[in-house]
Amino acid sequence: MKYLIFVGLSLTFCNSLVAQSKLRLGLGYYGETIFHPGIIVHAESDLLQKQKLSVPIRVGMGYYFHRYNHQALFADLVLGIRWHLGSRIYTGLSGGIGLMNSWHHSDHGVFKVGENGDIQRISSFAGIDFMPSINAEIAYKLKRDSVHKSIWLRPIVFFQNKVNDTVLLHFAMALGYTF
């Protein structure tokens, strides 16, 4: 239910941006620990735009596949700050909140101790987890003085909360294109 509410709010946000014609869309490779492949799509706009500084807000959804463990579908809302270095390059830092829906494959899963003391697999669904994140980015603008049509690289640190009553730290890398 939390996931559906978050996606609904995200879609409402995107719809209001389209009406204002400030919307940029992006698509990219998303690698959890770089080598577990996935995809990410996002919509973004600037809340503030100055000559050398902007404040972007981004709504994204993605998927990745960890070959030996799990796969995940996630959605996040990211707010940041960007510094425009000349007419072609920008860099930035941002923080986000999101939700991750993960499930195990192969022999992994969620287990419980049965009434007679044996261990039983009850589900491959790992649950919906809170996913705060910290992002950095560097980008090259293909069109001078515009963040439209840019190629970007984003190292990401995110936390999967609550896995076995603890917080699990993840590293990811995203490489993509905004148009």
C-alpha positions in Angstrom: 0.0 0.0 0.0 2.9 2.4 0.9 4.4 1.7 -2.6 1.1 2.5 -4.4 0.7 5.8 -2.5 4.3 6.8 -3.3 3.9 6.0 -7.0 0.6 7.9 -7.0 2.2 11.0 -5.5 5.1 10.7 -7.9 2.8 10.5 -10.9 0.8 13.6 -9.7 4.1 15.5 -9.4 5.1 14.5 -12.9 1.7 15.5 -14.3 2.0 19.0 -12.8 5.5 19.4 -14.3 4.3 18.4 -17.8 1.7 21.2 -17.5 4.5 23.7 -16.8 6.6 22.4 -19.7 9.8 22.2 -17.6 9.9 18.5 -17.6 13.0 16.5 -18.6 13.0 12.8 -19.0 15.9 10.4 -18.5 16.9 6.8 -19.1 19.9 4.9 -18.0 21.8 1.9 -16.9 21.6 1.2 -13.2 24.1 -1.1 -11.6 23.7 -2.1 -8.0 27.4 -2.5 -6.9 28.0 -1.5 -10.6 27.9 -5.1 -11.9 24.3 -6.2 -11.1 22.5 -4.8 -14.1 19.3 -2.8 -14.1 17.5 0.2 -15.7 16.4 3.5 -14.3 13.9 6.1 -15.7 13.2 9.5 -14.3 11.5 12.8 -14.7 13.0 15.9 -13.4 12.6 19.7 -13.3 14.3 22.6 -11.6 12.7 24.3 -8.6 15.2 27.1 -8.9 17.4 28.0 -12.0 20.2 30.6 -11.9 23.2 31.1 -14.2 25.6 28.9 -12.2 23.3 27.1 -9.8 20.1 25.1 -10.0 17.9 23.0 -7.6 16.6 20.0 -9.4 13.9 17.6 -8.2 13.7 14.2 -9.7 11.2 11.3 -9.5 12.6 8.0 -10.7 11.8 4.3 -10.9 14.2 1.5 -11.6 14.9 -2.2 -11.5 18.0 -4.3 -10.9 18.9 -8.0 -10.9 21.4 -9.5 -8.5 22.3 -12.9 -10.1 23.0 -14.8 -6.9 20.6 -13.2 -4.4 17.6 -11.0 -5.3 16.0 -8.5 -7.6 14.4 -5.2 -6.8 12.0 -2.7 -8.1 12.3 0.8 -6.6 10.9 4.3 -6.8 12.5 7.5 -5.3 12.1 11.2 -5.0 15.4 13.1 -5.1 16.1 16.8 -4.3 19.5 18.3 -4.9 21.8 21.1 -5.9 23.7 21.5 -9.2 26.6 23.7 -10.1 27.0 24.6 -13.7 30.7 24.8 -14.6 30.8 26.6 -17.9 28.3 26.0 -20.7 28.8 22.2 -21.1 29.5 20.6 -17.7 27.5 20.4 -14.5 28.0 18.6 -11.2 25.7 18.1 -8.2 24.8 16.5 -4.9 21.4 15.3 -3.9 19.5 13.3 -1.3 16.4 11.2 -1.8 13.8 9.1 -0.2 12.2 6.1 -1.8 10.7 2.6 -1.5 12.2 -0.7 -2.6 10.3 -3.9 -3.3 12.7 -6.8 -3.4 12.3 -10.6 -3.8 14.7 -13.5 -3.6 15.2 -16.1 -6.3 16.8 -19.6 -6.4 17.0 -21.1 -2.9 16.9 -17.8 -1.0 13.9 -16.4 0.6 12.1 -15.6 3.8 12.1 -18.5 6.3 10.5 -19.3 9.6 10.8 -21.9 12.3 7.8 -24.4 12.1 5.9 -25.8 15.0 8.0 -28.9 15.2 11.3 -26.9 15.0 12.1 -27.3 11.3 12.9 -24.4 9.1 10.5 -23.7 6.3 10.6 -21.2 3.4 7.5 -19.2 3.5 8.1 -16.7 0.7 10.5 -15.3 -1.9 9.1 -11.8 -1.3 11.5 -9.8 1.0 9.1 -7.0 1.6 8.9 -3.3 0.9 11.7 -1.3 2.5 12.4 2.4 3.1 15.3 3.6 0.8 17.0 6.8 1.7 19.8 7.7 -0.7 22.8 10.1 -1.3 23.7 10.9 -5.0 26.5 12.7 -6.7 26.6 13.5 -10.4 28.7 14.8 -13.2 27.2 15.5 -16.6 28.1 16.8 -20.0 25.5 18.9 -21.9 25.2 18.0 -25.5 23.4 21.3 -26.1 25.2 24.4 -24.8 23.7 26.1 -21.8 20.8 23.5 -21.4 20.5 20.5 -19.2 18.3 19.0 -21.8 20.2 16.4 -23.9 22.9 15.6 -21.3 24.9 12.5 -20.5 25.4 11.9 -16.8 27.2 9.6 -14.4 25.7 9.2 -10.9 27.4 7.3 -8.1 24.7 6.4 -5.5 24.8 5.2 -1.9 21.4 4.0 -0.6 20.2 2.3 2.5 17.7 -0.5 2.6 15.8 -0.2 5.8 14.7 -2.6 7.4 16.4 -5.9 6.5 16.4 -8.4 9.3 16.0 -5.6 11.8 19.0 -3.7 10.5 19.9 -1.2 7.8 21.7 -2.6 4.7 24.1 -0.3 2.8 24.2 -0.5 -1.0 26.4 1.1 -3.6 25.2 1.7 -7.2 26.3 3.5 -10.4 23.9 5.0 -12.9 24.9 6.1 -16.4 22.4 7.7 -18.7 20.9 10.3 -20.9 18.4 13.1 -20.2 16.4 14.5 -23.0 
